[in-house]
């Protein structure tokens, strides 16, 4: 009887520790209701940025943003090595811990700016894409093109859709995030 009970306690303890660890470093996304970025002190974090939640209370969360650094601009973190999708910008480059061409930023934000669902974080940009880019044609399969290809395609077609500058920012972030070489998949 004590062997079975001990084994159950061990399994329960392991499951509890695994749950704590997985939730502590689960991927969440920054969601910004107004505009394209969240200003935290002198740090700008862009909508849809994937983060690891290191710790969280009901009001605040400490998050970790990992990305790539442009050698000519050590104050910016990008989602991929091609430096096309900006995640965050800092005022002081010492805030980013560097390891080669990659960097890590740890920062405290209000917990209300976190969501666990990427689709929810990217909803506003997705809506702008479908609203503006399906006026003349059916929606393209975003993952069929790279970030660089989308920059050129969008530039060649935007005169027909008449997007505002804000629309363009949202649409290009959406296209780059979901591109063949992006960080998300449809």
VENQUI-V754668 format. One record per helix or strand of 3 or more residues. SS is the DSSP state (H for helix, E for strand). FROM is the first residue (numbers start at 1). LEN is the number of residues. If there is no record, write none. Layout:
ss: [SS:SS]
from: [FROM:FROM]
len: [LEN:LEN]
//
This chain:
ss: [H:E:E:E:E:E:E:E:H:E:E:H:H:H:H:H:H]
from: [2:27:37:43:50:60:73:86:93:96:102:111:118:123:142:147:165]
len: [23:4:4:4:7:11:6:4:3:4:9:3:4:11:3:15:14]
//
